[in-house]
Amino acid sequence: MPIHEKSLIAPDQIMTSDKLVVDGVDVSGHWNTMIKPRYISDYDPDFYKTIQGYGGGENVHRCWQCGSCTNACTMYAINTDFNPRYWIYLVNLGMKDELLKDKDIIWQCVSCNKCTNICPKDVRPEGVMKALQHWLEDEGHTPKSTSTLFDEEFTRQCLERGRIEDTEVIANFFKKSGQDLVALVKNGWLGIMVARMNKWPLLKEGKIGKFLARMPITGPVKMGLMMVFKPRTKSWGNTGEVLRQYVMEQKAKAGTH
Amino acid sequence: MAKVAYYPGCALEGSGGPYDRSTRALVKVLDLEMTNLADWNCCGAMEVKNIHPMLQTYMSARNMAIASEKMGFDTVMAPCNGCYHNLKKAEYECATSPEAMQTVQDLAQKAGDPVYKGDVRTIHLLEWLMEELGPEGVKQRISKSLNGIKIANYYGCMYTRPRQIFPEKDQGPGSESTHKPHFMDDLLAAAGAVNVDFPLKTACCGGAHTLSDSDTSTQLVLNILQAAEEAGAEVIATECPTCHSGLEMHQIRAETQFGIKTRVKILYFTQLLGLALGLSARKLAIHENVSDSLDFLHDKGVI
């Protein structure tokens, strides 16, 4: 897939003239696009150090701009504005304003690791995406993404009990991200999924025999019990507290939030 | 025969229940030896590293330390791609970075946990079955052929990427390929299935954002479902609970949100292999999948 770099040229920098002749050659219109030069002075040469302070961003300085990450990227195939190579370029040049133009999509990295897999310089672009996401959120450029809200709830349970419980993660995530879980179960896809999981459509169709043969029992009972008696690592002790402390120390050291 | 510590992980205890049950049934019928990893903790899944990467490294290393220090095992076996990936990643980080190893050991001492020493290897259920059984073993033990069911084998992201953390892969004949994995293909072909030429074996299902960016995940899953159908597959075989749930969930979501219906069935590879080894659909918890494939399997003469 080709890499489009239109964003390098701001639209208002492109010059077109109805009638323009240079040295006897007619260069009117679009056929010989001319671009106004621009001078950038508001860049932060130390920006890459800030990003290195975030988990995953440590190797951002190693990039030599081959573009393999963008070429392999799952999200780029969906949306060509999603361009890890370009964002890494901007980090190393310190062009924050340019980066902020894409602030609302960076969190969408799905961590498929195609970039980290292919990168010849071990930049680990997947980690850089997470570092950028956290920098944007810490600096207040974007609100906490739904992805971060999910990560926080998941990690909270891990640190508290050593294990997570599926339904608690889902319920708390919906609550924290302001989504109506009940409505989604009542008249949305989630309700249809629960119905199909429990084979209720067969019951509605009057196929009682088939329903009884397929009705899940062990799974729902086990999940129900786990909702009440939360799964827990018995030897977890103060491990969660030690880890929480460690993360706080590291973030203080790196000057990140 | 290698003794392994079985690490089911959170997903197999919860929404991936059918994978856990079919794995246990399979291991039992094959007379393989595995012991539950004692009092394990979550590996950190795809979320915890985003709070801080060391959390994932430590939590994964802690499980490996339990295997060696508390149980005397040198191998952990995980059927979940996420668990497998995270333990391999921790193994890699600690082996290649003395600082990471030091931090893991310091944290363990501080928390009073067993200390990881780098002497444990983690393998995926697929790799274990290839070691212990292999396609020839399947052929010898087969009691009911899969009757040429057309299968697209879907391996997902975490089983092969990034290649750096899987040094045992890409080592020529007999080893797994990170570029074009084939272990699942090999086992299921030996069980009588026909593997279709499926180009999206290691494509991403968007599992990391399945609830936080659902529309993207639905789009990515639809790519996989439609490519499988295009390749002539009747079934997608999975080896990861997150991928499996993602395919099931977004197959429904594609239908309700975008009106795009796909018919391909989704089954864990352990369920398919178990059928070939003569286990009942109920023992393999096939009826507890969301994707209802019992009529299809019946029509194919497999059950």
HADDOCK unambig.tbl for C-alpha pairs under 7 A between the chains (distance, minus, plus):
assign (segid A and resid 55 and name CA) (segid B and resid 52 and name CA) 5.80 0.50 0.50
assign (segid A and resid 55 and name CA) (segid B and resid 53 and name CA) 5.96 0.50 0.50
assign (segid A and resid 110 and name CA) (segid B and resid 206 and name CA) 5.67 0.50 0.50
assign (segid A and resid 110 and name CA) (segid B and resid 208 and name CA) 5.66 0.50 0.50
assign (segid A and resid 110 and name CA) (segid B and resid 209 and name CA) 6.32 0.50 0.50
assign (segid A and resid 111 and name CA) (segid B and resid 208 and name CA) 6.80 0.50 0.50
assign (segid A and resid 112 and name CA) (segid B and resid 157 and name CA) 5.54 0.50 0.50
assign (segid A and resid 112 and name CA) (segid B and resid 204 and name CA) 5.88 0.50 0.50
assign (segid A and resid 113 and name CA) (segid B and resid 161 and name CA) 5.95 0.50 0.50
assign (segid A and resid 113 and name CA) (segid B and resid 162 and name CA) 5.95 0.50 0.50
assign (segid A and resid 114 and name CA) (segid B and resid 161 and name CA) 6.81 0.50 0.50
assign (segid A and resid 116 and name CA) (segid B and resid 162 and name CA) 5.99 0.50 0.50
assign (segid A and resid 117 and name CA) (segid B and resid 161 and name CA) 5.76 0.50 0.50
assign (segid A and resid 117 and name CA) (segid B and resid 162 and name CA) 4.12 0.50 0.50
assign (segid A and resid 117 and name CA) (segid B and resid 163 and name CA) 5.78 0.50 0.50
assign (segid A and resid 130 and name CA) (segid B and resid 50 and name CA) 6.59 0.50 0.50
assign (segid A and resid 146 and name CA) (segid B and resid 212 and name CA) 5.13 0.50 0.50
assign (segid A and resid 147 and name CA) (segid B and resid 209 and name CA) 6.68 0.50 0.50
assign (segid A and resid 147 and name CA) (segid B and resid 212 and name CA) 5.28 0.50 0.50
assign (segid A and resid 150 and name CA) (segid B and resid 212 and name CA) 6.98 0.50 0.50
assign (segid A and resid 151 and name CA) (segid B and resid 47 and name CA) 4.61 0.50 0.50
assign (segid A and resid 151 and name CA) (segid B and resid 48 and name CA) 6.24 0.50 0.50
assign (segid A and resid 151 and name CA) (segid B and resid 50 and name CA) 6.81 0.50 0.50
assign (segid A and resid 154 and name CA) (segid B and resid 47 and name CA) 6.61 0.50 0.50
assign (segid A and resid 155 and name CA) (segid B and resid 47 and name CA) 6.91 0.50 0.50
assign (segid A and resid 155 and name CA) (segid B and resid 48 and name CA) 5.27 0.50 0.50
assign (segid A and resid 158 and name CA) (segid B and resid 42 and name CA) 6.68 0.50 0.50
assign (segid A and resid 162 and name CA) (segid B and resid 41 and name CA) 4.96 0.50 0.50
assign (segid A and resid 162 and name CA) (segid B and resid 42 and name CA) 5.95 0.50 0.50
assign (segid A and resid 163 and name CA) (segid B and resid 10 and name CA) 6.69 0.50 0.50
assign (segid A and resid 163 and name CA) (segid B and resid 41 and name CA) 5.57 0.50 0.50
assign (segid A and resid 163 and name CA) (segid B and resid 42 and name CA) 4.94 0.50 0.50
assign (segid A and resid 164 and name CA) (segid B and resid 10 and name CA) 6.56 0.50 0.50
assign (segid A and resid 166 and name CA) (segid B and resid 14 and name CA) 6.45 0.50 0.50
assign (segid A and resid 189 and name CA) (segid B and resid 252 and name CA) 6.87 0.50 0.50
assign (segid A and resid 189 and name CA) (segid B and resid 253 and name CA) 5.77 0.50 0.50
assign (segid A and resid 189 and name CA) (segid B and resid 256 and name CA) 6.14 0.50 0.50
assign (segid A and resid 193 and name CA) (segid B and resid 249 and name CA) 6.80 0.50 0.50
assign (segid A and resid 193 and name CA) (segid B and resid 252 and name CA) 6.74 0.50 0.50
assign (segid A and resid 196 and name CA) (segid B and resid 290 and name CA) 6.01 0.50 0.50
assign (segid A and resid 197 and name CA) (segid B and resid 288 and name CA) 6.86 0.50 0.50
assign (segid A and resid 197 and name CA) (segid B and resid 289 and name CA) 6.61 0.50 0.50
assign (segid A and resid 197 and name CA) (segid B and resid 290 and name CA) 4.31 0.50 0.50
assign (segid A and resid 214 and name CA) (segid B and resid 287 and name CA) 4.92 0.50 0.50
assign (segid A and resid 216 and name CA) (segid B and resid 287 and name CA) 6.53 0.50 0.50
assign (segid A and resid 216 and name CA) (segid B and resid 288 and name CA) 4.95 0.50 0.50
assign (segid A and resid 219 and name CA) (segid B and resid 17 and name CA) 6.14 0.50 0.50
assign (segid A and resid 223 and name CA) (segid B and resid 14 and name CA) 6.02 0.50 0.50
assign (segid A and resid 233 and name CA) (segid B and resid 39 and name CA) 5.69 0.50 0.50
assign (segid A and resid 233 and name CA) (segid B and resid 40 and name CA) 6.32 0.50 0.50
assign (segid A and resid 233 and name CA) (segid B and resid 41 and name CA) 5.71 0.50 0.50
assign (segid A and resid 234 and name CA) (segid B and resid 39 and name CA) 6.51 0.50 0.50
assign (segid A and resid 238 and name CA) (segid B and resid 111 and name CA) 5.96 0.50 0.50
assign (segid A and resid 239 and name CA) (segid B and resid 111 and name CA) 4.92 0.50 0.50
assign (segid A and resid 242 and name CA) (segid B and resid 111 and name CA) 6.12 0.50 0.50
assign (segid A and resid 243 and name CA) (segid B and resid 55 and name CA) 6.83 0.50 0.50
assign (segid A and resid 247 and name CA) (segid B and resid 52 and name CA) 6.71 0.50 0.50
